[in-house]
Amino acid sequence: MRRILLFLLIVLIPVAPVAAGQSVDSFPIRVVHQYGETTIATPPERVVSVGYHEQDFLYALGIAPVGVHEWFGNYPYATWPWAESARQALGAAPGVQRGFEIDIEWVLAQDPDLIVATFAPLDQRSYAILSQIAPVVGPPAGYPAWGAPWQEELRLIGRATGTATRAETVLAELDSQIKATARTFPQLSGLRGTAAHFAGGQIIGYRSADGANRLLARLGIKTPPGFDDLAGSGGNFGISLERIDLLDLDVVLWLVDAPSRQRIEALAPYQALRLSREARSVWADRELMGAMSFQSPLSITWALERLAPALAAAADGDPATDALPGLRRNGS
């Protein structure tokens, strides 16, 4: 899913750092993260995000970044549909770095006074270099690589930007939405399921702590315990197409493109599964695939209204049940 684009788009347009009327915590502020402690002396005015989804977190907090890092999608300003209205409301027009790794020279050119790297390809060396440019906020401490819950990311970014109160409000509102969605679809409770991907000729499975699987769990769909044993330090594992039977669960959310879907559905081992016979697969479209990959406050809010009905339609075991418009299931 990660599209590595080998060019840069730099747009240096100053914007207001915090939404008008929003309260800001007192500075200096000290935050603790995976790479140590960072002190932010004054309210940041030029925030640069070097991670893959932190722009969403900043927009949710009412902060307009001056630079962001494109993961995939190729939308203007690296902003997917679920975050576009928030970006426009802030008047944000950030410069965009495209490519997988952090471009240090690009970061320097943005003249940041805070660098947000809570979900970024960061190591000790790059952290030390970036820290010479501006204060850096690394991933939340105490979690494996790429494994911190989005809630902890939001809290950490909120503290660093002086918007901790706003962060807690966002958390409470989204928590209420998730709980309300779970109550609306009680038939999801107690099911076994997972998100899955396809890459390099293999089915990719994820541990229970993966962002998408965490959200499924909040709706009542539990990842099989054995998946945590299979997952390595990166949080996922690959299985051959012949072992697709490991995914013969109550429901599977496939985060794959159309050619990958066609290849999976054509497999004789897949066609023999209850998963296929009872149309228990949900095939995410491009936007839902992006939203589940981003796992941000804005993307989750957007995804819930589409995801939960589709999961319920798939999990009923009736191939004739229609999925939510815009999502496609087996045989459609």
C-alpha positions as MATLAB code, in Angstrom:
seq = 'MRRILLFLLIVLIPVAPVAAGQSVDSFPIRVVHQYGETTIATPPERVVSVGYHEQDFLYALGIAPVGVHEWFGNYPYATWPWAESARQALGAAPGVQRGFEIDIEWVLAQDPDLIVATFAPLDQRSYAILSQIAPVVGPPAGYPAWGAPWQEELRLIGRATGTATRAETVLAELDSQIKATARTFPQLSGLRGTAAHFAGGQIIGYRSADGANRLLARLGIKTPPGFDDLAGSGGNFGISLERIDLLDLDVVLWLVDAPSRQRIEALAPYQALRLSREARSVWADRELMGAMSFQSPLSITWALERLAPALAAAADGDPATDALPGLRRNGS';
ca = [
       0.000    0.000    0.000;
       2.922    2.304    0.589;
       3.639    4.278   -2.553;
       7.184    5.579   -2.569;
       7.339    8.699   -4.724;
      10.789    9.988   -5.610;
      10.197   13.725   -5.678;
       9.412   16.609   -3.336;
       6.709   19.238   -3.387;
       7.611   22.172   -1.155;
       5.028   24.882   -0.521;
       6.106   27.340    2.138;
       2.914   29.184    3.017;
       2.751   30.466    6.617;
      -0.534   29.621    8.333;
      -2.042   30.246   11.749;
      -0.728   27.507   14.044;
      -3.780   27.092   16.273;
      -7.480   27.622   15.586;
      -8.825   30.963   16.763;
     -10.276   30.924   20.253;
      -8.627   27.613   21.192;
      -7.058   27.466   24.651;
      -3.342   26.712   24.834;
      -1.516   25.209   27.796;
       1.231   27.172   29.496;
       4.809   26.828   28.294;
       7.534   25.628   28.606;
       6.262   22.067   28.264;
       8.268   18.880   28.729;
       7.196   15.639   27.041;
       8.606   12.133   27.372;
       8.719    9.818   24.366;
      10.560    6.795   23.024;
      13.807    8.695   22.449;
      13.913   10.637   25.705;
      12.612   14.006   26.842;
      11.874   17.088   24.798;
      11.224   20.578   26.080;
       9.121   22.983   24.015;
       9.880   26.460   25.308;
       7.152   28.460   23.574;
       3.921   27.718   21.707;
       4.969   26.265   18.332;
       4.070   28.294   15.279;
       5.672   26.191   12.529;
       4.884   22.534   13.115;
       6.238   19.942   10.692;
       4.975   16.355   10.657;
       7.505   13.798    9.402;
       5.411   10.717   10.161;
       2.850    9.011    7.987;
      -0.419   10.154    9.547;
       0.326   12.866   12.101;
      -1.211   15.601    9.947;
      -4.622   14.154   10.841;
      -3.838   14.427   14.546;
      -2.734   18.025   14.164;
      -5.873   18.954   12.239;
      -8.021   17.276   14.891;
      -6.288   19.456   17.493;
      -6.883   22.627   15.483;
      -3.249   22.976   14.416;
      -2.200   23.828   10.869;
       1.156   22.201   10.015;
       3.502   23.943    7.600;
       4.935   20.646    6.350;
       3.680   17.046    6.191;
       4.967   13.675    4.998;
       3.018   11.814    2.293;
       2.577    8.090    2.969;
       0.328    7.077    0.094;
      -2.776    8.385   -1.627;
      -1.389   11.329   -3.629;
      -4.097   13.744   -2.476;
      -3.418   17.507   -2.460;
      -1.515   18.510    0.668;
      -1.326   14.774    1.575;
      -4.829   15.150    3.000;
      -7.357   12.351    2.526;
     -11.115   13.070    2.216;
     -11.845   12.540    5.916;
      -9.447   15.350    6.886;
     -10.015   17.777    4.031;
     -12.709   19.871    5.716;
     -10.539   20.231    8.832;
      -7.579   21.322    6.697;
      -9.671   23.880    4.871;
     -11.164   25.214    8.093;
      -7.651   25.942    9.353;
      -6.488   27.422    6.051;
      -3.601   24.960    6.049;
      -1.540   24.598    2.877;
       1.450   22.551    4.030;
       4.476   21.652    2.025;
       4.626   17.928    1.265;
       7.549   15.516    1.421;
       6.925   12.360   -0.585;
       8.906    9.190   -0.125;
       9.337    6.630    2.617;
      12.272    7.979    4.630;
      12.518   11.355    6.333;
      14.223   13.950    4.133;
      16.330   15.946    6.583;
      17.091   18.748    4.109;
      13.387   19.130    3.360;
      12.619   19.398    7.063;
      15.296   22.066    7.476;
      13.823   24.049    4.588;
      10.451   24.255    6.374;
      12.080   26.218    9.233;
      10.108   24.315   11.904;
       9.928   25.133   15.594;
       8.447   21.689   16.386;
       8.866   18.358   14.587;
       6.220   15.695   15.165;
       7.416   12.118   14.546;
       5.083    9.895   16.539;
       4.504    7.421   13.676;
       7.602    7.891   11.585;
      10.627    5.971   10.231;
      12.682    7.393   13.087;
      15.797    5.949   14.714;
      18.244    7.319   17.238;
      20.505    8.829   14.587;
      17.741   10.627   12.690;
      16.226   11.773   15.982;
      19.559   13.320   16.992;
      19.918   15.086   13.633;
      16.359   16.401   13.631;
      16.774   17.616   17.209;
      19.450   20.010   15.980;
      16.815   21.639   13.766;
      13.952   21.895   16.275;
      12.445   20.046   19.248;
      11.292   16.572   18.189;
       8.407   14.532   19.557;
       9.076   10.844   18.966;
       6.701    7.889   19.348;
       5.002    7.334   22.704;
       7.272    5.520   25.143;
       6.636    1.966   26.258;
       5.323    0.471   23.016;
       6.904   -1.641   20.260;
       7.813   -0.075   16.933;
       4.676    1.134   15.140;
       2.640   -0.255   18.036;
       1.475    2.726   20.097;
      -2.309    3.220   20.245;
      -3.512    6.260   18.353;
      -4.966    7.566   21.614;
      -1.485    7.822   23.119;
      -0.193    9.534   20.012;
      -2.943   12.122   20.255;
      -2.275   12.743   23.939;
       1.451   13.132   23.298;
       0.972   15.533   20.389;
      -1.603   17.427   22.419;
       0.821   17.906   25.303;
       3.630   18.987   22.987;
       1.493   21.588   21.227;
      -0.263   22.913   24.319;
      -3.608   21.425   23.284;
      -3.895   18.625   25.853;
      -7.410   19.677   26.842;
      -8.561   19.588   23.235;
      -6.969   16.143   22.851;
      -9.022   14.748   25.720;
     -12.184   16.212   24.204;
     -11.444   14.535   20.859;
     -10.741   11.253   22.648;
     -13.987   11.381   24.601;
     -16.074   12.223   21.543;
     -14.630    9.440   19.425;
     -14.838    6.937   22.281;
     -18.537    7.725   22.562;
     -18.984    7.248   18.826;
     -17.247    3.855   18.873;
     -19.332    2.673   21.829;
     -22.523    3.852   20.159;
     -21.575    2.020   16.956;
     -20.902   -1.196   18.898;
     -24.324   -0.902   20.554;
     -25.967   -0.398   17.170;
     -24.382   -3.599   15.827;
     -24.429   -6.062   18.760;
     -24.224   -8.976   16.314;
     -20.501   -8.218   15.926;
     -19.764   -8.990   19.575;
     -17.858  -12.219   20.115;
     -16.917  -12.781   16.480;
     -13.454  -13.842   15.363;
     -11.968  -11.706   12.630;
      -9.064   -9.638   11.418;
      -7.794   -7.167    8.873;
      -5.596   -8.638    6.151;
      -3.419   -7.434    3.302;
      -1.679   -8.953    0.280;
       1.897   -8.174   -0.747;
       4.813   -9.974   -2.320;
       2.695  -12.980   -3.212;
       1.737  -13.556    0.425;
      -1.256  -12.936    2.647;
      -0.280  -10.470    5.372;
      -1.836  -10.922    8.793;
      -1.602   -8.600   11.794;
      -1.285   -8.861   15.550;
      -4.136   -7.869   17.818;
      -2.358   -4.596   18.657;
      -2.456   -3.476   15.015;
      -4.529   -0.333   14.635;
      -7.190   -1.859   12.386;
      -7.529   -4.922   14.602;
      -7.781   -2.709   17.669;
     -10.736   -0.940   16.099;
     -12.360   -4.245   15.138;
     -11.936   -5.346   18.755;
     -13.752   -2.238   19.985;
     -16.674   -3.328   17.805;
     -16.560   -6.817   19.327;
     -14.488   -8.671   16.703;
     -11.467  -10.378   18.265;
      -8.204  -11.278   16.539;
      -7.301  -14.993   16.911;
      -4.759  -15.321   19.756;
      -2.333  -17.231   17.559;
      -1.825  -14.193   15.372;
       0.188  -12.495   18.115;
       2.516  -15.503   18.194;
       2.954  -15.401   14.423;
       3.630  -11.661   14.237;
       7.249  -10.556   14.426;
       8.727   -7.314   15.722;
       7.073   -5.435   12.850;
       3.644   -6.514   14.053;
       2.666   -8.596   11.030;
       3.364  -11.938    9.401;
       3.203  -13.470    5.954;
       1.605  -16.759    4.986;
       1.574  -18.547    1.666;
      -1.566  -18.514   -0.428;
      -1.948  -22.215    0.272;
      -2.373  -21.451    4.004;
      -5.183  -18.968    3.538;
      -7.224  -21.337    5.707;
      -5.727  -19.497    8.705;
      -8.112  -16.685    7.775;
     -11.245  -18.844    7.737;
     -12.862  -16.630   10.384;
     -16.272  -15.086   11.031;
     -15.291  -11.983    9.063;
     -12.170  -10.620    7.357;
     -11.594   -7.020    6.310;
      -9.357   -7.117    3.248;
      -7.195   -4.033    2.713;
      -6.186   -4.859   -0.854;
      -6.460   -3.381   -4.324;
      -8.651   -4.806   -7.091;
      -5.972   -7.011   -8.758;
      -5.041   -8.532   -5.392;
      -8.670   -9.224   -4.644;
      -9.111  -10.986   -7.966;
      -6.088  -13.151   -7.304;
      -7.320  -14.114   -3.835;
     -10.853  -14.886   -4.981;
      -9.523  -17.080   -7.798;
      -7.658  -19.342   -5.369;
      -9.175  -22.801   -5.018;
      -8.217  -22.903   -1.293;
     -10.050  -19.607   -0.748;
     -13.156  -20.772   -2.599;
     -13.317  -23.817   -0.328;
     -13.439  -21.703    2.838;
     -16.563  -20.837    4.793;
     -15.231  -17.297    4.495;
     -15.878  -17.451    0.747;
     -18.952  -19.682    0.643;
     -20.846  -17.464    3.100;
     -19.469  -14.174    1.723;
     -17.798  -13.185    4.969;
     -15.102  -11.081    3.313;
     -15.361   -7.290    3.254;
     -13.266   -5.789    0.470;
     -12.337   -2.226    1.378;
     -12.436    0.389   -1.343;
      -9.542    2.815   -1.732;
     -10.800    5.358    0.791;
     -11.675    2.828    3.492;
      -8.347    1.085    2.965;
      -6.636    4.423    3.513;
      -8.722    5.239    6.569;
      -7.988    1.910    8.232;
      -4.308    2.288    7.436;
      -4.159    5.826    8.842;
      -5.909    4.989   12.129;
      -6.261    8.629   13.132;
      -9.080   10.378   15.024;
     -10.395   11.803   11.764;
     -10.097    8.633    9.697;
     -11.761    6.457   12.343;
     -14.644    8.895   12.712;
     -15.143    8.798    8.950;
     -14.722    5.025    8.618;
     -17.106    3.868   11.320;
     -20.275    4.804    9.446;
     -19.225    2.695    6.475;
     -17.312   -0.101    8.167;
     -19.730   -1.345   10.822;
     -22.724   -1.977    8.498;
     -20.460   -3.748    6.002;
     -19.019   -5.994    8.723;
     -22.499   -6.824    9.966;
     -23.669   -7.677    6.435;
     -20.690   -9.951    5.901;
     -20.823  -11.632    9.295;
     -24.437  -12.781    8.929;
     -23.289  -15.629    6.709;
     -25.868  -14.871    4.026;
     -24.275  -14.266    0.599;
     -27.398  -12.416   -0.513;
     -27.046   -9.688    2.109;
     -25.993   -6.411    0.536;
     -22.942   -4.653    1.883;
     -22.901   -0.912    2.339;
     -22.834    0.945   -1.013;
     -19.251    1.674   -2.021;
     -17.915   -1.531   -0.478;
     -17.875   -4.813   -2.346;
     -18.061   -8.379   -1.130;
     -17.586  -11.819   -2.609;
     -19.125  -12.263   -6.032;
     -20.003   -8.593   -6.537;
];
